Amino acid sequence: MINTNLLEISKMIGGIIDEVHQFIQIKGVSIDTRNIQAGNLFIPLTGTNSNGHLFVKKAIQNGASAALWEKDEPNPPVDVPLIFVDDTLQSLQQLAIAYRKMLNAKFIGITGSNGKTTTKEILSNVLSTKYKVGKTIGNFNNEIGVPLTLLSFDKDIELAVIEMGMSHKGDIELLSKIVQPAISIITNVGHAHLVNHGSIKNIADVKWEILKGMSSDGVLIYNGDQKVLAAKVRDTKIKKISFGMNEANDIFIKKSHIDENGSKFKINISPFTFTIPLIGEHQVMNAMSAISVAKICGLSDSLIQKGLRKVITSGQRFNLYSIGKVTIIDDTYKSNFESVIAALKAMSQLKDSRKKIFIMGDMVDMGHQSIKMHQEIAEHLSPTCLDSIFTIGHFSKYTAQIAEKQFGNKRSIHFAETNQLVLELKKLMNEPCILLFKASRELKFEKLIEAIEGELLL
């Protein structure tokens, strides 16, 4: 992590410091008094409903050595070592940029509508078989989280894997200019954040901002199956590698087998059969982008496979486990059109005779296309692959209404209340079955799953 004195930090961010305090040593930064470590620089951020300046003294009491302070903020504490700045968030970002220049590591940036975090985890595990690797902390992938991640890195890391998220136009450009990736990955472009951007093309334009901070000799790795990305690539002269299902891609799947233990697959650039403990072709796609980077970084197939075996995804991302006769698939970390289709396809690839039940909540951030998107999900639901579809939420009722034409009203049901849904599921759980839960985080499906688990453990 960053380890220097206040004078050097003030130079890095253009701040003003009292000469008395200039040689105070700083080790690491924090924006939260609850996780202050001894020697930290506390950076008070100001939000709509909070003001970090109110907690500066608390941060010092908890072990921070100093803090930033915005010049326009009144009543700075006189007994605390401070660096005065115009804007604490911009100073955090400037500090990260300056520290990034001190690191000799090669940086890999990842963006996309789906699969960012999983790809980050796959890639960092693979690269760690040969190099010292830094990676995004949790899902700290925004204008605050990315700088904090960079400032947490030790100076001797060799590679860094950074996830970049976005809500608005310009977000990815800002992060790319902070990270300055040598390799950029665009996992895919989908309907996530449609409410903010209006169209898939606009979303693709925003994801394309990842190139803004990449050097001219950098490499772009992208999903070549998506026409919207393929079209943009034709207009750029940067070095690029495409991956996907289509054989026109630089890297494509030749063969795959998927079951409850994970996914096995072969790709065109290797005689090796790779295995990941993740289920679904979408996970194989994530692995392919990681393999592309690993090859650039000089890893052998055997080392790549060693890293793939270690992959463990974060919670609520197609997390599969069994309780008695029932297998639960928790895929509720996020939900949009493409991720729902991917989850359904992965479930259909589990070849067995058990009943398969899809429990769906709303996909948020679909904007004016919300009803249409939920109706279109029903077109991907087949009675030959699913026994029942149960929905809950304002927009998911439109999915159930359309699905009822194929499934009938006893197999495609919309529920107004969670307890009604639990009671209906309880009737079906007396025999072997697979339950796929899919919804956006806002619907708090973890409580629904906990209720189901409680019934199973009675």
C-alpha positions in Angstrom: 0.0 0.0 0.0 1.0 3.6 -0.3 3.7 4.4 2.3 5.1 7.9 2.4 5.0 11.1 4.3 2.5 14.0 4.2 4.8 16.3 2.3 5.0 13.8 -0.6 1.3 13.3 -0.6 0.7 17.0 -0.6 2.9 17.3 -3.7 1.1 14.4 -5.4 -2.3 16.0 -5.0 -1.4 19.7 -5.0 -2.5 20.2 -1.4 -1.5 22.7 1.3 0.2 21.4 4.4 1.5 22.9 7.7 5.3 22.6 7.8 5.1 21.2 11.3 3.4 18.1 10.1 5.1 17.5 6.7 7.2 14.5 7.8 4.4 12.5 9.4 4.4 9.0 7.9 1.4 7.7 6.1 0.7 4.0 5.4 -2.5 3.4 3.5 -5.7 5.4 3.1 -9.3 5.0 4.4 -12.6 6.7 3.9 -14.4 4.9 6.7 -13.6 5.4 10.4 -14.8 1.9 11.1 -11.9 0.3 9.2 -9.1 2.7 10.0 -5.7 1.1 10.3 -2.8 2.7 12.3 -1.0 5.2 10.1 -3.8 5.7 7.6 -4.6 8.9 5.8 -8.3 9.6 6.3 -10.0 11.0 3.3 -13.4 12.6 4.2 -15.8 12.3 1.3 -19.0 14.4 1.1 -22.2 12.8 -0.2 -25.8 13.8 -0.5 -26.6 12.6 3.1 -23.2 12.5 4.7 -20.1 14.6 5.3 -16.9 12.8 6.2 -15.4 15.9 7.7 -17.6 15.4 10.7 -15.6 12.2 11.5 -12.1 13.4 11.1 -11.4 13.6 14.8 -12.9 10.1 15.2 -10.6 8.8 12.5 -7.6 10.2 14.3 -8.8 8.6 17.6 -9.1 5.3 15.7 -5.5 5.4 14.5 -5.3 7.6 11.4 -2.2 9.8 11.3 -3.7 12.6 9.3 -6.6 13.7 7.1 -7.5 15.7 4.0 -9.8 18.7 4.5 -11.6 20.7 1.8 -10.7 24.4 1.8 -14.4 25.5 1.8 -15.3 23.3 4.7 -15.6 25.4 7.9 -14.0 24.7 11.3 -11.0 22.6 10.5 -9.7 21.0 13.7 -6.5 22.7 14.9 -5.0 19.7 16.6 -5.1 17.4 13.6 -2.5 17.1 10.9 -4.3 18.1 7.7 -3.7 18.6 4.0 -6.1 21.3 2.6 -7.5 20.5 -0.9 -10.2 21.8 -3.2 -12.1 18.5 -3.5 -11.4 15.4 -1.4 -12.8 12.9 -4.0 -10.7 14.4 -6.8 -7.7 14.3 -4.5 -8.3 10.6 -3.8 -8.3 10.1 -7.5 -5.2 12.2 -8.1 -3.4 10.4 -5.4 -4.2 7.0 -7.0 -3.0 8.3 -10.4 0.3 9.5 -8.9 0.8 6.2 -7.0 -0.1 4.2 -10.2 2.9 5.8 -11.9 5.1 4.4 -9.1 4.0 0.9 -9.8 5.9 -1.2 -12.4 3.0 -3.7 -12.7 1.1 -4.4 -15.9 -2.6 -3.4 -15.4 -5.6 -5.3 -16.9 -8.9 -3.5 -17.0 -12.3 -5.3 -17.2 -15.6 -3.9 -18.0 -18.9 -5.2 -19.4 -22.6 -5.6 -18.6 -22.2 -9.0 -17.2 -19.3 -11.2 -15.9 -16.9 -8.5 -14.8 -16.5 -9.8 -11.2 -16.4 -13.4 -12.2 -13.8 -12.7 -14.9 -11.7 -10.7 -12.4 -11.7 -13.6 -10.0 -10.9 -16.2 -12.7 -8.1 -14.1 -14.2 -6.5 -13.1 -10.9 -6.5 -16.8 -9.8 -4.9 -17.9 -13.1 -2.3 -15.1 -13.1 -1.4 -15.8 -9.5 0.0 -19.2 -10.4 3.1 -17.3 -11.8 3.0 -13.7 -10.7 2.3 -11.5 -7.7 -1.2 -10.1 -8.5 -3.3 -7.3 -7.2 -7.0 -7.2 -7.9 -10.1 -5.1 -7.2 -11.3 -5.3 -3.6 -14.7 -7.0 -3.6 -16.8 -5.0 -6.1 -15.0 -1.7 -5.5 -15.3 -0.8 -9.2 -16.4 2.8 -9.2 -14.8 6.3 -8.9 -14.1 5.7 -5.2 -13.4 2.0 -5.1 -10.9 1.9 -8.0 -8.6 4.6 -6.5 -8.8 2.8 -3.1 -7.9 -0.4 -4.7 -4.8 1.0 -6.4 -3.7 2.7 -3.2 -3.9 -0.7 -1.4 -1.4 -2.4 -3.7 2.1 -3.2 -2.6 4.8 -1.7 -4.8 6.2 -5.2 -5.8 3.0 -6.5 -7.5 3.7 -7.6 -11.1 0.1 -7.7 -12.5 -3.1 -5.9 -11.4 -6.6 -6.9 -12.4 -9.1 -4.0 -12.1 -12.8 -4.2 -12.5 -14.5 -1.0 -13.9 -18.2 -0.4 -13.4 -20.3 2.5 -14.6 -23.6 4.2 -14.1 -23.2 7.2 -16.4 -21.4 8.3 -19.5 -17.8 9.2 -18.7 -17.5 6.8 -15.7 -15.4 4.3 -17.5 -13.2 6.9 -19.2 -12.4 8.4 -15.8 -11.5 4.9 -14.4 -9.5 4.0 -17.5 -7.4 7.1 -17.2 -6.7 6.3 -13.5 -5.8 2.7 -14.2 -4.1 3.1 -17.6 -4.5 -0.6 -18.6 -2.1 -2.3 -20.9 -4.8 -4.9 -21.6 -8.5 -4.2 -21.6 -11.4 -6.7 -21.6 -15.0 -6.0 -22.6 -16.9 -9.1 -21.5 -20.1 -8.2 -23.3 -22.7 -5.5 -23.8 -26.2 -6.0 -22.5 -29.3 -4.3 -21.2 -27.9 -3.5 -17.7 -28.2 0.3 -17.0 -30.6 0.7 -20.0 -32.5 3.3 -17.9 -29.4 5.6 -18.0 -28.3 5.0 -21.6 -31.4 4.3 -23.7 -29.9 1.8 -26.1 -27.5 -1.1 -26.5 -25.4 1.1 -28.9 -25.1 3.8 -26.2 -24.1 1.2 -23.6 -21.4 -0.1 -26.0 -20.1 3.4 -26.5 -19.8 3.8 -22.7 -18.0 0.4 -22.4 -15.7 1.5 -25.2 -14.4 4.3 -22.9 -12.1 1.7 -21.4 -9.7 2.4 -24.3 -9.4 6.1 -23.3 -6.6 5.4 -20.8 -5.0 2.5 -22.6 -1.7 3.1 -24.4 -1.6 2.9 -28.2 0.3 -0.4 -28.0 -2.2 -2.0 -25.6 -4.4 -5.0 -26.4 -8.2 -5.1 -26.4 -9.9 -8.5 -25.7 -13.6 -8.4 -26.5 -16.6 -10.6 -27.1 -16.6 -11.1 -30.9 -20.1 -12.7 -30.9 -21.7 -9.3 -30.3 -22.2 -7.3 -33.5 -22.3 -4.0 -31.7 -18.7 -4.6 -30.5 -17.5 -6.1 -33.7 -18.7 -3.0 -35.6 -16.8 -0.7 -33.2 -13.6 -2.8 -33.5 -13.6 -2.3 -37.3 -13.0 1.4 -36.8 -10.0 1.1 -34.5 -6.4 0.2 -35.3 -5.5 -1.1 -31.8 -4.3 -4.7 -31.3 -7.3 -6.9 -30.5 -8.3 -10.4 -29.7 -11.9 -11.7 -30.1 -13.4 -14.6 -28.1 -16.7 -16.3 -28.4 -18.8 -19.2 -29.6 -18.5 -18.2 -33.3 -15.6 -19.8 -35.2 -14.8 -16.4 -36.8 -13.4 -15.3 -33.4 -9.7 -15.5 -32.7 -10.5 -17.8 -29.7 -13.6 -20.0 -29.8 -15.0 -23.1 -28.1 -14.5 -26.3 -30.0 -16.3 -28.6 -27.5 -17.8 -28.3 -24.0 -19.5 -30.4 -21.4 -21.4 -28.9 -18.5 -22.8 -30.6 -15.3 -23.3 -29.8 -11.7 -19.5 -30.2 -11.0 -18.6 -27.5 -13.5 -17.7 -27.0 -17.1 -15.1 -28.7 -19.3 -14.1 -27.2 -22.6 -11.6 -27.2 -25.5 -10.6 -24.1 -27.4 -9.1 -23.7 -30.8 -5.7 -22.4 -29.7 -4.8 -25.3 -27.4 -4.9 -29.1 -27.3 -5.7 -28.9 -23.6 -9.1 -29.7 -22.0 -9.8 -26.9 -19.5 -12.0 -27.4 -16.4 -13.7 -24.7 -14.3 -15.8 -25.3 -11.2 -18.5 -23.0 -12.6 -21.6 -23.9 -14.6 -22.7 -22.6 -17.9 -21.4 -21.5 -21.3 -21.4 -17.9 -20.0 -18.8 -19.0 -17.5 -16.8 -20.7 -20.2 -16.9 -17.3 -22.1 -15.5 -15.6 -19.0 -12.8 -18.2 -18.7 -11.8 -17.7 -22.4 -11.2 -14.0 -21.9 -9.0 -14.8 -18.9 -7.1 -17.5 -20.9 -6.5 -14.9 -23.6 -4.8 -12.6 -21.1 -2.9 -15.5 -19.5 -1.5 -16.4 -22.9 -0.3 -12.8 -23.4 1.4 -13.0 -20.0 3.2 -16.2 -20.9 1.4 -18.8 -18.8 1.4 -22.4 -19.9 -1.8 -24.5 -20.3 -1.0 -26.4 -17.1 -0.6 -23.2 -15.0 -3.8 -21.8 -16.5 -5.6 -25.0 -15.5 -4.1 -24.9 -12.0 -5.6 -21.4 -11.6 -8.9 -22.3 -13.1 -9.4 -25.0 -10.5 -9.1 -22.5 -7.7 -11.9 -20.3 -8.9 -14.6 -19.5 -6.3 -17.2 -16.9 -7.3 -18.6 -14.3 -5.0 -22.0 -15.1 -3.3 -25.2 -15.0 -5.2 -23.6 -15.6 -8.6 -24.9 -18.9 -9.8 -24.1 -20.4 -6.4 -25.2 -24.1 -6.5 -25.8 -26.2 -3.4 -28.1 -29.0 -2.2 -30.2 -29.5 0.8 -31.7 -33.0 0.9 -33.5 -33.7 -2.4 -33.5 -30.0 -3.4 -30.7 -28.2 -5.4 -30.8 -24.4 -5.0 -29.1 -22.2 -7.6 -28.8 -18.7 -6.2 -28.1 -16.2 -9.0 -29.5 -13.1 -7.4 -26.5 -10.7 -7.3 -27.9 -8.9 -10.3 -30.3 -9.4 -13.1 -30.8 -8.2 -16.6 -32.0 -9.7 -19.9 -28.7 -11.3 -20.9 -27.9 -12.7 -17.4 -31.4 -14.3 -17.1 -31.0 -16.0 -20.5 -27.5 -17.2 -19.5 -28.8 -18.6 -16.2 -31.7 -20.4 -17.9 -29.3 -21.9 -20.5 -26.9 -23.1 -17.7 -29.8 -24.7 -15.9 -31.0 -26.5 -19.0 -27.5 -28.0 -19.4 -27.9 -29.9 -16.1 -29.1 -33.1 -17.7 -31.2 -35.1 -15.2 -34.8 -36.1 -14.5 -35.4 -33.7 -11.6 -38.1 -31.1 -11.8 -36.7 -27.7 -12.7 -38.4 -24.6 -11.3 -37.5 -21.0 -12.2 -38.3 -18.4 -9.6 -37.9 -14.9 -11.1 -38.0 -11.4 -9.7 -37.8 -8.1 -11.5 -35.0 -6.9 -13.6 -34.4 -3.3 -12.6 -32.9 -0.4 -14.6 -34.7 -1.4 -17.8 -36.2 2.0 -18.2 -39.1 2.5 -20.6 -38.3 -1.0 -22.0 -39.1 -2.8 -18.7 -42.4 -4.4 -19.7 -41.0 -5.4 -23.1 -37.9 -6.9 -21.7 -39.8 -9.0 -19.1 -42.2 -10.2 -21.8 -39.3 -11.2 -24.0 -37.9 -13.4 -21.2 -41.0 -15.6 -21.6 -40.0 -16.4 -25.2 -37.0 -18.1 -23.8 -38.9 -20.3 -21.4 -39.7 -23.8 -22.7 -41.9 -26.5 -21.0 -39.4 -29.1 -22.3 -36.7 -27.5 -20.1 -38.7 -26.2 -17.2 -41.5 -27.6 -15.2 -42.7 -24.4 -13.6 -42.1 -20.7 -13.6 -43.0 -18.6 -10.5 -42.6 -14.8 -10.5 -42.8 -12.1 -8.0 -42.5 -8.3 -8.5 -44.1 -5.5 -10.4 -42.6 -6.3 -13.9 -42.1 -10.0 -13.6 -45.9 -10.5 -13.8 -45.6 -9.8 -17.5 -43.2 -12.7 -17.9 -45.7 -15.0 -16.2 -48.6 -13.7 -18.3 -46.8 -14.5 -21.5 -45.4 -17.8 -20.3 -48.9 -19.0 -19.3 -49.7 -19.5 -22.9 -47.1 -22.4 -23.0 -47.1 -23.6 -19.4 -50.7 -23.1 -18.4 -51.9 -21.2 -15.4 -50.9 -23.9 -12.9 -47.3 -24.0 -14.0 -46.8 -20.3 -14.7 -47.8 -18.3 -11.6 -47.3 -14.8 -10.4 -47.3 -14.2 -6.7 -48.2 -11.0 -4.9 -46.7 -12.0 -1.6 -43.5 -13.9 -0.7 -45.3 -16.2 1.8 -47.6 -17.4 -1.0 -44.7 -18.3 -3.1 -43.0 -20.1 -0.3 -46.1 -22.2 0.3 -46.3 -23.1 -3.3 -42.7 -24.1 -3.5 -43.1 -26.2 -0.3 -45.6 -28.4 -2.1 -43.0 -29.2 -4.8 -40.0 -29.8 -2.6 -41.1 -33.2 -1.4 -39.5 -34.7 -4.5 -36.1 -34.1 -6.2 -36.0 -30.7 -7.9 -33.8 -27.8 -8.9 -34.7 -24.3 -7.9 -33.2 -21.4 -9.9 -33.6 -18.0 -8.2 -32.9 -15.0 -10.4 -33.7 -11.3 -9.5 -32.0 -8.0 -9.1 -30.6 -7.2 -5.7 -33.3 -4.7 -4.9 -35.8 -7.5 -4.5 -33.8 -9.0 -1.6 -34.2 -12.6 -2.8 -31.8 -13.7 -0.2 -34.7 -13.5 2.3 -36.8 -15.7 0.0 -34.0 -18.2 -0.3 -33.5 -18.2 3.5 -37.2 -19.0 3.9 -36.9 -21.9 1.5 -33.8 -23.2 3.3 -35.7 -22.9 6.6 -38.5 -25.1 5.2 -36.0 -27.7 3.9 -34.2 -27.9 7.2 -37.4 -28.5 9.3 
